[in-house]
Amino acid sequence: MIDTILTVSPHVPLLEAFFLELCTFLNNNVVVIFVRDSSGPDRQDKYRYAETSDQQHDEKGFPWWVQPCQELIQYFNFNFYRVCTFLTQQTCAIAPCEADAELAKLNGLGLVDVIIVRDADVFALGALCVLRRIRLPHTYAVYTADAIEHVDGVQLTHGGIFLYSLLKGNRYSNPFNDLSYETAFELARSGLGDDLVNILVAHNTTGSLSSIPANEIRAWIDNFQVEMVSNSSGYLTSPMPELAARLPRLFPFQGISMYSRPMSSWTPPFTPPDSSLWTPREPVISKIAEFCSSHLGWMTALDLARKFATSLWTGVLLRLLSSVSLYQF
C-alpha cells in the first residue's frame, strides 16, 4: 500500500508527500492498516512485478523509501501486523504473496471498510470497496463491487471481473493479448465468467485446476468458443471465429487458480491477524519531529511549528479524543 500513495519525485519531496498523506489519514481520524509486498519465494504475481533498475534499493533489495516510510508509519502509530504469525504492532506486514491479495481478503471479510491499491483487478481477488487517487493532493475516487455490477454500461458481476482479469488484467500469467480490451469487456459481460466461478466453487477446494473434472473445463471452453462465434449474449461487436479456434491454446489458464485461491494470511499454515488490536492510537510527536528534521530538512523549531500547524495538529487532537490510551510524548 505504501507505493500506492507515494508520488514519483526526488527523495525529499516523496517523503514529504507521504508525511502529508499520513496527516490526511490522521486528520480524518481513520484507522489505517499497512501491508507490504513480499519479495520471497512464495510471491505469486511474478508476471506483474519485474525487478526495476531505475530505483535505488537497500541491502535487502527493497526500494530506498521502504525503510523511512515504515519508520514514519510507526511514529504515526498506525496499525501494523505481520502475515504468517502476529508478532507485534511495531512490525510491518510482509505478505507471503502480495499485499493486494491480503488487502482484498481483509476487505472481502469486512475487517476493513476500504482499501487503497493501484490495480483494479483486486475486485477479482474479492475486494468490495477501493480508493484510487485521481489527483494530488489527497483526492480519491471510490469504486465498489456493487456499483460495478449494477451501473448501466458496466454491469460486471464478480464472475465477469474474474474473467476480464484473466483475459487482460492478469498479474499471474501472460494475458490473452489477441483480444482487445473492448472485446474482453464484452465477453466479460456474457455470463461466461459466472459459469467459470461456479465450476470453481463446486469443485475447487485447493486452488488447483487438477481438482476440476477435465470434461467441465472442456465444456466451458466449448461454450466460450460458441459465444465468440455466435454472439448469443449480444454483447460482442462482431463474431470472431478465427480467434475462437485458437482459444484452447491461448487462454491464460495459469491465472485461474491464483485468482480463485490467492495466497494470504488465511492460507494454511499462516495465521490471520487479530483485528481486535486495530484501534486508534496517538502519534509520537517527538519521533515525528526527529524524522522531519533528519529527512525533510525542517531543522528549526519554527519550521516544525509552521509545518505541523497546517498538517498535523488537527489529527493529533482527534486522536486524543478518540483513543483509549494515554498520550505518549
Summary of the structure (lengths in Angstrom):
residues: 329
radius of gyration: 22.6
end to end distance: 27.6
largest distance: 72.8
contacts: 976
relative contact order: 0.14
helix: 47%
strand: 8%
